[in-house]
Amino acid sequence: MKDLQDLEARIGYTFEKKQLIIEALTHRSYKKPYNNERLEFLGDAVLDLIVGEFLFHKFENSDEGILSKIRASIVNENGFAKLAKSIDLGSYIYLSPAEENNNGRDKPSLLSNAFEALIGAIYLEAGLEKSKTISQTLITQAYPKIDLETLSKDYKTALQEITQATHGVTPTYVVLDSFGPDHKKEFEIAVVLDGKKISKAKGKSKKEAQQKAAQKAIEILGNKEL
């Protein structure tokens, strides 16, 4: 476990109430009378507002649909885990030995929750402006270029976050066809959203076809409403 002063230096904020940062970093497995779940709940709401305002000012000419899709690519488990890793947050979390042995410090869900809790703790002690300054600095560092194309390199993950945010459902992938000899097989796969076929694509593997189909689906969803 690293010294919490090192973490405070990384984020540019020193807590007056040390119990707040300790609580923000305490996983429920640590078996204390407190854990970071309440602060995580608060931080989630604070970050949703902060990222929304950040994108609102950064993309002045983009409509609500595009802003929602970009926000969905940041405000999610993988996005917050990336921000957590940028400050080595996993090294400061209080975990049970079992969770430690289960590579808990590297789990995206655990990192994401701890990051949300940390921002929630900063908000409680220092208010929205300080939370905003710290969060936006970390976002800018972690995402030097922010646009839908850059954030969507893992198209399957991006599509899932987008559809959950805008439609409340998760896409599924259906194999439409496979052809060619076993050593050179190709697959055609469709993205299905809420019972509707959105896009399809071919690839030399199922994974490649899924990624291509997800990329097409993101482009289609960006141009029309279902």
N, C-alpha and C positions, 0 to 999 in steps of 0.2 A: 504494500500500500504506500503510495507516494504522499508526500506532505501536501496538505490542502492549500498551503500558501503558494505552491507552484501552480496549482490550478487557478487560483485567484489572479496570479500574475498573467496567466495565459488569456484569461477573459477580460482582464483590465478592471477588475472590481474586487474590493475587499469587503467581506461581510462584517457588519457590526455584531449581528447575532449569529455566532458560529453554529448554533444548533440548527439554523435554517439550512445551511449548506450541508451539514451532516445528514439531516433528514432527507434532503433532495438526493443524496447519493446512497441512501440505505435501501437496498432491495429487500423485499418482504421475506426472502429466504434467510436473512441475517438474524431473525428471531429477536427483534427489539420491540418495545411497546409502540414503536412508530415505524413507518416506512414512507417511501416516496410517492405512493399512489395518489394521495390527495393533491400534492404539489404537481404531479404529472397532469392531473385533470385540469388544474388551473393553467399550467403552462401551455397545454394544448390550445386552449381558447386564446391565450395571449399571443402565441405564435401565429395562429390563424389570422388574427387582426394585423400583426406586424408584417407578415409576408404579403397579405392583401394590400396594405397601404404602400409597401415597398414597390410592388408591381404596378399599382395604380399610377404612381409618379414616374416610374421608369419607362413604362409603355403607354405614353399619353395618347397615342393614336390607335391603340388596340381595343377591340370591343370586349364585352363581358365574357363571351364564349372563350376567346383566346386567353384572357386573363385567368379564367377558371382552370383551363387546361394546364397553363404554366404553373399556377399555384399547386394544382394536384400533383405535379411532378416533383415539387419540393416538400409540400406539407404531407408527408407520409413516412412510414417506418424507415425506408431506405434513405430518404432525404435527410431525416433528422439523425440517423445513424452516421451518415457521412459528416454532418456538422459535429457530432460527438467525437468522431475519430480525428477531426482536425485539431481538437484540443486534447487528444489522448484521454478522453473522459473515462474510458474503461479502466484505466489504471487507478482511479480514485474511488471506485464504487465499492461499497461494503457488501460482501457476498458471503453466503454460507460456504463451508469447505466443499460440500457436494456440488453446488452451483459453480464454484471455482474450478473444480475438476471437470466439469461439463462444458468448459470453455465459455462460461457465462460472460466474461469480459469482452468477448468478441461477437456475442449474439446481437444482431441488428435490433431485435425487439427490446432487449434490455438496454442497449445504448440509446435508442430512441426515447424510451421512457425516462431514462435518467436525464437526457438533455432537456426534455420538456419540463421535468421537475426542477432542474436548475434554473431555467428561465422563469418558471413560476415563483421560485424563491427570490430571485432578483426583483421580480415585479412586486412581491409583497413588501420587501424591505426598501426598495429604491424607486418604485413607480414605473410607469409605462415608458417614459423617455429614456431612462437608463437601460431598460430591457430592450428597447428598440435599437439603441446605439450599439449594444453588444451583439444582438442578433443579426442586424444588418451588416455589421463588420464581418462577422463569421460567414454569412451568406455570400458576401462579395468575394471573400478569400476562397471559399470552397467552390464557388461557381463564377470563375472569371468571365465567362460568356454565358449569359442567360437568355435562351430563346427555346422555343418548343423543339426545334430540330436537335439542338445540342443536348437538351435534357432527355431526349427520347432515343438515345442510341441503343438502350435495351428496350426495344419497342414493346415486347410483351408486358414488361413491368409497367412501362409508361401507360400503355393502353388500359391495363387493369386499374391503375390509380385514376385515370381520367374517367372511365366508365363508372367507377364506384362514386366518384364525386358528382358527376353530371346525370347519371341515370340510376344509381343505386343498385347496380347489378355487376357481376363479373363475367367477362367474355369466356366462351368455351371454344375449343378448336376441334374441328371435325375433319378426318381424312376423307377426301372426296375420291381420290384415286391414287394408285401407285403403278408405275410402269417401268420397263427396262429390266435387264438381267440383274441378278442379286448383287453382283459386284459393281453395278453402276445404276442403282435404282434411283428413281425420282419420285417425289411425293407432291400431291396437290392437296392443300389444306385450306379450309374456310374458317373465318372468324364468325361465330354466331353470338349475337347479343340480344337477349330478351326474346329468343325464338326467331330472330330475323338474321338471315345471312348478310353480313356487312361487306365482306371482302374475301378474296381467295388469292392464293399465290402458289407457285411451284418452287421446289428446292431440292438439292441433292441429299438432304436429310430432312427428317420431320422438324427438327429444330430450326433449320434454315428457312423452311417453308412457313413455319409459324411466325418467325420474326418478320419475314417479308409481308405476310398477310396482316400482321399487327401494324406494321408501318403504313400499309395502304388504308387500314381502318382508321388510324389516327388522322390521316389526310382527309378521308371522307367525312369523319366527324367534325373536322375543323371547318368544313365548307357547308354543312347542312345540319339541321336538327332532325332527329328521328321522331 
